[in-house]
Amino acid sequence: MWRGRWRTAGSALLRVILVWAASTLTMLALAGILPDFRLQSDDGDSITQIGLTAAWGAGAFGLLSAVVWPVLVRALLLVPALVLGLLVFFLNGSLLLIALSLIPAWRGEAAPETAVVVAAVMSAVASATSTALAVRDDGAYRRRLYRLADRRRRRQRGAGAPGAGAAAPGLVFLQLDGVGYEVLRGACGSGLMPTVAGWLDRSHRVTPWRTDWSSQTGASQLGILHGSNFDVPAFRWYEKDTGEVMVCNRPTSAAELQRRAVARTGDGGLLTLDGASRGNLFSGGADQLALVLSVSARRGRANRSRAGYFAYFSDPANAVRTAVSFVAEVVREIVQSLRARIRGDRPRVSRGGLYPLIRAFATVVERDVVVAAVIGDMLAGRAAVYADLVAYDEVAHHSGPRGRDTDQVLARLDRSLALIARVAEHAPREYRIVLLSDHGQSPGETFLSRYGLTLKDLVRAGCGLPVSRRAGRTRSGAEARAAVLAALHRPVEEGEEARPGPGSDPVVLASGNLALISFPDVPGRASREHVERAHPALLATLANHPGVGFLLVDGVVLGPDGAAARLDVPGEAEELLSPFGPGAAEAVRRTDAFPHVADIMVNSAYDPDTGAVHAFEEQIGSHGGLGGEQGHPFLMWPTVLSDPGADPDPDPGAEPAAEPVGAEAVHGVLRRWLREADGPQVPLGLRPEPVQDPRPEGAGDGILPSAGVSARDETR
């Protein structure tokens, strides 16, 4: 026993010495390369003295980084997350200057800008050395994870935390945003995702499920996490009773949608018992929140949704590693965009402006922070974790659902899943990993690119209103843009569309290949007769346009050449909407019953042979309506759990259930799996839901530990 402890202590001491030596050599090399960085006195020193000076400086810098750095980051909780990512380098340089000032006889000196470079390189080298040593010593790595897990278990038992006793298996739900069922199967079959393919061969099964008409993250994730997406007709829609436009990725709208779902179901959500919500639009009722949009509308310290950024960047090596990857991703996007332009790829959308930075944020920063959050949650032994990885969805919008660009993203996501699986082996409880997606993506040329005008222009022409000679573009509403703005403490607004001005002009809003038209001056929902009387040419203009698949107006589905089908007449809508796949009529019928359904709902045309649709936004990979793979995400589960279509009280003579239909059905499946893992959820009446109003001043939730860093769990 004592021999083992001495061996462990000796191994740890050896690793510290080796990291110190690597940092010392790095400092010596940089002193020889950089003109504004020196490690000797003005009179000159011997090689031995210079080496001792470098060792002293490296040791002081390492000690300050370990002790002072977390305190500095903790004090900057109100600084925007992306600003903190840049501030990391300047703070790190300041620590190096302090370390150099501690060297005897003032032998160390560096210009401030040089100190930033030296500190960044030394942090990267120290992190790489430490990681390499840990990889070579698997036993040490496992022991370290066990110590972290055991420390948290003891702390939980002392605090009487949920799950402090004998732990039942936990569930980790990982949402691969926008990855359709066929894309996943193709990636596994081609070797792009060997981790997922291995799970399917050994321990998991996968099935598609069908989304609602609104096939986008806001509707799907609200239904999955809170059990109801009632009255969410699209990604963005106009509400006549308030005169406001609701946008699913706007923090105030997300908070209101979550409040409505909780009020409708009477339940806090999927994660109300010892749960964590990471990188999502909604909280799911979890205590532990990080990067959750529905709580980012809060101001001041009440908003703890960005806590994940600060926990992650509390390790300067994380900041350096992520910054390097961020820059590499920006360069990769610029090169890929230029290559697509040279090849003359079609369809194609603009990928300039801030998009390379937004893509890098989604594929690097948010991925790294969310993965670190999930790792921290598993080491903390939480019962249920739901995390959203948005990288594929963001890239597919601008590069298309299939291709070299998205293949690279899928491969990197697979490596992140492999890391999570390895850490799960050392968690204080068994974890069952469930993969799922919220929607797929359908390819196709945009409506503007194909026909030379926006849908808004077409609507105005049909209403006899003046049309701008220069076609405007509808900005993409991808989730990554909202995450960037939330990280910068900036609200996600849509300019004049957030609250349209008074008047009779129609409000036209796009949600992928679904569009909504509302007449603000008409109280309630406009009837078909009113629309035809006020704008005689509008419905025919829209229904007969080659880029439009069908319209929904006051309970009637309109198609080309005068085709019409009433939703309350059995079979009529099913026949008219049959090209859009099974269940299309029922999805439209459900949306027609929403209080805030638009006066006119417009779904783009769909080609069953190619799977192509026409997005009303600037996206060549889109989702939001009916047509193609966008409506067929996947659900992948360990075989120890029941089949998603299983009936808790089966009828011996009944046929097996089909794939889940609708996000609310997926919520029911996930709840059943939580019960199977002995993790029943707490009803709302026993505990208040944390998000009741988009503008509360109450306390927020949680901070997650960064990967490999022991951190105190915080609850409200």
Phi, psi and omega in degrees: 000308180295325179298319179296321180292319178296322179295318179297314180296320179295321179295318179296318179296321178297319179296320178298317181296318180294319177295319178299317180296318179297320178294322179295313179298322178297317180296319178298317181296318180292326178295329178280338184266316187272128184290333184262023181225120181225155181231034179214160180286169181297333181277354183089148180227161176287166178299321180297315181295321178296319178297319178294324178296317178297319179296318178298312181296318179295319179294317179296319179295317178297319180293317178296321179297322182284327188259312188275325187303309180302326179293319179298313181295320180298329181282354185249033185296336182268358179281134177308142189300316181291328175295321178299321179302325176280322181295335179309316185292321180290321177294320178297318176297323178296320177297323178295319178298321177296317179299319179294327180290341179276351179290133181302147175064018176053043181283338181264136180204141178206145173292148183306315181293328177290324180299324179297316180295313182299315181297318180296316180294317181295320177297318180295317180295317180298318179295316181296318180296314180298318179295317180298319179294321179293321179296321181288335181246082183298324180298316179296320180296316179296318180298322180294317178296319178298320180296317179299314181295317181294322178299317180292322178299316180296321180293320179294319179297321180293329182266358182066034184287157176302141178077014183286339179275212178296123189269127170284165178302139175265166180237133174244115179261116181248114181266117174268093190302124173082358182277112180283166182301313182292325177296318179296314180298319179295320180294323178290318181291332182269358179088005179291327183235075183295329179296310180295320178298320178296320177298317180295327179287326190251319196221351187234162170231162182221146177216150171282161168222159185258132178282174169283181179303317178279090185269074180213165190301319183302309181291315184292312184290326176297317178293320182291315185276327186242000172080003178206127169239031178299139178066033169243085187284342184194186176289322175221142180206159182261131178252114185293328184291334179249344183074018183245155173263123175272134179229123189300330181260019170265129185307316181294323178292317179299319179296319179292319178297319178295319178299317180296318181296318179296318179295325183286320184271337185070023184221146184291330181137182186293333192248026188288343180251104176052045183254165177224136179242122187231120174072022185257168172284330186231161187276333186068013181082010184287149172285320185266113184237140171208131179059039179258121190292325186293343177253358181282354174287342178291150181250156176073205184286350175293340179266106179249015183293339181266009183302331181300324178297316185290321177297320181292314183281359176294343172260113183300331178296324176300317181298316181295313182298315181292322179297318179296316179295325179298311180297318179298322180290322176299314179297319180299316180296318180297317179294315181295321178295317179295320179296319179295323179292319180295320180288343183074035182300140175225139356287162180211145175236166179296135179233027181264204180063227182273357186302317178304324179288320179295318178299315181297324178297315183290319187272345181238295188296305183295321177300311182298316182292317181293318178298317177299323178296314180297319178300315178298321179295319180292318178294333176280351176076030181290151188286324184214133180228133175234122183227145181245126176250111192263004190302310183299315183301317182295315182289321182295329178301323187255340181249350184097153184295334181231142180150179184297321182299309182287331177300318179296322179294317179297321179295320179289324175298321179297321177295324176295320177295322178297319178297315179299319180296321179294319179293325180301332179294339183248010181285160182288354176218161175291141177238138173253121185264123178249127174256143176203167173229161184265341179187173172253201177223137175249134181280172173147152177292143181293157179300318180295315182294322185284322189243357173079010176207157178275165177297325178300319176298318180295320179295315180297321177296318179293336178269359182076023180262156179297144181242136179296139179291333181258118182293128177272164180253142175268120185294141178295143180253035183296152184295329184297323179298319179295322179295321178296313182294322177295322178293335179267007183064025179252133180292150177269100180241167185239032179063226181295338181289343180296323177213089182302145180288168180292156179141176183262357180297138180293147174263119183245121183234137182254142175221081185068235179263021175241136179229152182233133180240125180232147177251103187299333184276358180258115179295140179066198182274129181290136177282162178298320180297318180296315181299316182292329179284319182282326183223080188302330186266351191295305186297319178293322178299316181288310186297329183265001178287137183295341179271000182249132179274309179197164177240154169239120180224111172052050176081008180237133176264126181249133177240186180291160175059034175080007180295137180213144180215127177277137181289337181270004175255114184304132173091336183295307182293325179301319180290316183293325185261009183302327178298341183270005172101169180299142176082358182297315182297319180293323177296318178293319180299320179295315181295326180299337181272358181288141177299328184253025174297145184288162177300319177227125174256131184238121174253135183292168174294156181220132179257106182299335181287320182256345184076014187271145172232177177239107179289141175275000171250174181274075181218130176264354166234116189225168175202163181140338180229207178260149176124110172084203189287347180300332182267011184230075172284188184232161174224121185235127190222154175292144184291346176290343176268159182290159179294141181304328181271005183292141177265125179303328177236076189291148172268121184306331183266359184278153176282154179301143181292150178278185180299152179301142180241114178093150182295328179295326176294322177296321176304316179298322178294314181295323176297319179298320179294325175296320177295321179296329178272015179062041179232062181296148181275152181271127179300155182301325182297339180270347179204136183289143175287133185294334182249105178249336184211142182290353184231039181283163176250005184289177184289152178261197189231144151055148170221139184261152175280146177286165184298125176078008181241126178284124182222149181289130177287137180241132173235167184289000000 
